[in-house]
Structure formats: C-alpha cells, structure tokens
Amino acid sequence: MNVPTSGKSDLYRLLPSLDEVLQEMAEVVRAEGHAAVADAVRSVLARLRTEISSGRLDSKAVEVAVQGIPQAVERELRQSLQPSLRSVINATGVILHTNLGRAPLGGAVLQRIREIAAGYSNLEFDIEHGERGKRDSHIDKLFAKLFAQQLGEAANGLSTVVVNNNAAAVLLALNTLGEGGEAVVSRGELVEIGGSFRIPDIMAKAGAALREVGTTNRTRVSDYERAIGEKTRLLLRVHRSNFAMVGFTEQPALTELVALGRKHKLPVLEDLGSGALFDLRSIGVSGEPGVTDSLRAGVDIVTYSGDKLLGGPQAGILSGKKELIARIRQNPLFRVLRVDKLTYAGLEATLLAYIRNDSSAVPALRMMHLPADALRQRAAEVQKSLASASSLKIEIVVGESVIGGGAAPQATLPTWLLALDSQRLSAEALAGCLRATEPTPIIARVEEGRVLLDLRTVFPEQDSLIVQALSAIDSL
Ligand SMILES: *Cc1c(COP(=O)(O)O)cnc(C)c1O
C-alpha cells in the first residue's frame, strides 16, 4: 500500500502528543521515573512517524498502532533498562576466550569478593599497629607461599606485585628497567597479542628503545651478546602466545639468556603472557612453560595475566627478584596502574585454591581437567533429550577444545562435540538463533557448514538450557 503525501498529514494528526501518553501512563511514570518513560515514548512515537512517512500505514493501521502505544513503551523501557553486559553460554570449547571474558570465577572466589566489596576492609591498613598499610602486601605473602611450595629455598629472594593487566605489567617493567636505554629482543618475539598489544608499541610508550636481534626464525645467544652496549638496560624474552614457529627455528634456552644477563649485569625480563601456576602436563599439554619454570631458570622478572591460565580475575602479575620488584613498586606508574579491592580479593581466593591444591575451585582448571568421556556422556544426554526433533539432525563427533588465552597455541584437549544440521536453516542462521536465545545467548562454533557445541566450556547446569533452546529452534 502507498499512502499519498496529502493523506499522511492526516495520519500524523492521529498520533497522541508526548504529554498525552505520559498522562495515560502515569503509573509507569511513577514507577520508572519521568525521564526514562519520556525517552521511551519519544522513541515509540518517532518510530510511528517514520512508518507513516514511509507510506506503509493507512488510517486503520495507525489507529491500531496508537492503541498499542503503552505496550510498545513498556517494551522499549525494558530494552533500554537492560544492562549491556550480559551472561552468555560459552559452547565454543575455548576455555579462556578473551571475547567472552576469559576465566570464569568460582563460588568461593565470588564469596570472598562479595565479603570484601560489600564493606570496609584492611586493604591499606595494618590492623595490628593501627597504621597505614600496603595494598600489595596481601597477595605477596600468598605468592611467596606458593613459590616456596614449588621452588623451595629458591623462593626466598622473590616477591610479587599486581597491576591492572599483563599489558600494564609489561609496560611498568619495561619502563622501570629500561627507560632511556635499550632493551634487547629477538626479531622472532616482536609479537602482537589480540586487542592491539604490540611489543614494539609498548616499548616505545615505556621509553625503552627496541634493539632487535637475530632473524624472524632464528636467534642465537651470540646475537644478544653482540647487541649489548653502553645503553643496554635489559634482555627481553616474549612468549609466543598466539602462534607457533616450526621448521628451521632456533631460540636460546632461558638459562643461556640468564647466564648472558648475569655476565653483563643485565636483568632478564620475560613476558610469559599466560603464566601457568600448575604443571600443564597434568592435562596432557607439554612444552608450555610455567611461572616457576622461568623463576627456576633465574629470570629476574616474569609478567603474566591473572585471568588466563591462572584462572582468576583480570590482573597483571609481576614476580621476581625482591630488589627489582621494590624498584617497580617505587615507579609512579605502579600507582597509576594499581588494582582495586575486588581484584585483590578475587586473586587472593584463587591463590588460596592453588595453595590448597584444589583445582576444582577454579572453573577454568576444572574445565581443563574434564575427561573426554564425561563430555561424551553429557553430549549423549542432550542428544537423547532432542530425539524427537523434526528439523534438526544432531550427531556426536570427536573434536578438540582449545585452552585459549594465549596458552600454548597448539594446546588442545580431546573432546566430543554436538554437531547440528538444520533442514531449514543454514549453519550461520542456526548459530544466529542460538545467539538470540533469551535470557542467555548461546555462543557456538561454526565449522565446515555445521554448528558445533562443545560442552567442556558449558556449565553442567546449563545443558538443559541448550536443550530448551534447540527444541524451541526446532519447532519455530
Ligand atoms: C595475553 C598476553 C599479553 C596481554 O595480557 P593482558 O592480561 O591481556 O593485558 C601480553 N603478552 C603476552 C605474551 C600475552 O600472551
């Protein structure tokens, strides 16, 4: 239908004014506040005007729409008051998914955050002496305990501080150790991590000049040694978090780099990225160095994330030689990059789980430890619950979960996937329907024209939500 322009002005006249709608909705205005309701009314009326101007509505249709204005306003209000940050179900099988918020936190950790955040705490207060205390003292003790468990005597000269994230930790360490001088780094380690973290850019911001050595694929310890001069302040090692180099490659062992540093009295800084505090061989992943491997090798400072393999809240952690950590603490940037009580509380509770050797308290670790058989069983339950589906074909296929978060790019865990085929929807459209699931969107993988769900990253109590969503999609 196409309403002639002359008829449209009559149609506009059928629309109520803002005040008329607000009067009619007085009760809602009292409950939700004048400003929010007025905004919603304005959007609804603007939408109707656009529809009239497009010529899609006749007078009958406008009358019906006007009747429905209060409901439309309430819908608009509900949508505009919905938080932008929402929970989702991660069915991708990527355990530390940066886009989905990395490590989920466990019940005991959340309980600690709740207790500390809900009231006052001794964040910077020495209860015994009634004096001002230091916020970083809390986690330093726990790291010391954990390192003593793993390193024995060698843990004595170490301490740890925390900043906002690992990018901040690298910036802070480079600035403290390298400002005004040079940091020697291999051309094979000038990496970019997602979210525009590029080592050369961070170095420039830290005021440390980049002294590149070696080649993309091969760097020897002699390359580092030749580059050492008057201006050299440190040797930098960066973990190749999100890629692997294979073939004709060479990189000096950490211990060789440490020996070179000692010889020239230069600190070795290692950006570990993921930084596991447990032995990944326990989940069948080899070749991924842990934090204590680096400290044992004699690295002076290691930096790593709190929310990658460690499985805690977002944080950047700097562990290393006491004297150097003391210098880092003195840097005004440390104050700029400091973390709040929520992070300290969450990190402390996570570290306590490590000290108690309780990996079940850290959801990311729990997911890594799930045996493939258990996942196959859960997938079979989901499949069985959807046996009567008419348009969805569901198979269980072998696959791989990914640790993610810059941990061992090739580190995968065997899993079983639910592979979905719809007779009516393309894989993309089916994945879109899953994302549109209310109240909790489901995020799936699409591979080779099929939607794949990996239950490793789905909490068991969410399995039934997946069944519900799929049967709703099946009967669309
Ligand atoms: C992940 C990563 C970073 C950045 O850490 P954030 O905690 O995301 O700031 C830096 N370096 C390496 C090697 C990484 O893997």
The ligand as an SDF file (V2000), in Angstrom:
LIG
                    3D

 15 15  0  0  0  0  0  0  0  0999 V2000
   47.9470  -12.0600   26.7920 C   0  0  0  0  0  0  0  0  0  0  0  0
   49.3030  -11.5170   26.6870 C   0  0  0  0  0  0  0  0  0  0  0  0
   49.5730  -10.1800   26.9910 C   0  0  0  0  0  0  0  0  0  0  0  0
   48.4960   -9.2380   27.4080 C   0  0  0  0  0  0  0  0  0  0  0  0
   47.9590   -9.6060   28.6520 O   0  0  0  0  0  0  0  0  0  0  0  0
   46.5920   -8.9520   29.1830 P   0  0  0  0  0  0  0  0  0  0  0  0
   46.3950   -9.5440   30.5260 O   0  0  0  0  0  0  0  0  0  0  0  0
   45.5510   -9.3030   28.1900 O   0  0  0  0  0  0  0  0  0  0  0  0
   46.8340   -7.4770   29.2430 O   0  0  0  0  0  0  0  0  0  0  0  0
   50.8590   -9.7420   26.8820 C   0  0  0  0  0  0  0  0  0  0  0  0
   51.8490  -10.5680   26.4910 N   0  0  0  0  0  0  0  0  0  0  0  0
   51.6360  -11.8580   26.1830 C   0  0  0  0  0  0  0  0  0  0  0  0
   52.7900  -12.7120   25.7540 C   0  0  0  0  0  0  0  0  0  0  0  0
   50.3510  -12.3790   26.2840 C   0  0  0  0  0  0  0  0  0  0  0  0
   50.1230  -13.6700   25.9870 O   0  0  0  0  0  0  0  0  0  0  0  0
  1  2  1  0
  2  3  1  0
  2 14  2  0
  3  4  1  0
  3 10  2  0
  4  5  1  0
  5  6  1  0
  6  7  2  0
  6  8  1  0
  6  9  1  0
 10 11  1  0
 11 12  2  0
 12 13  1  0
 12 14  1  0
 14 15  1  0
M  END
$$$$
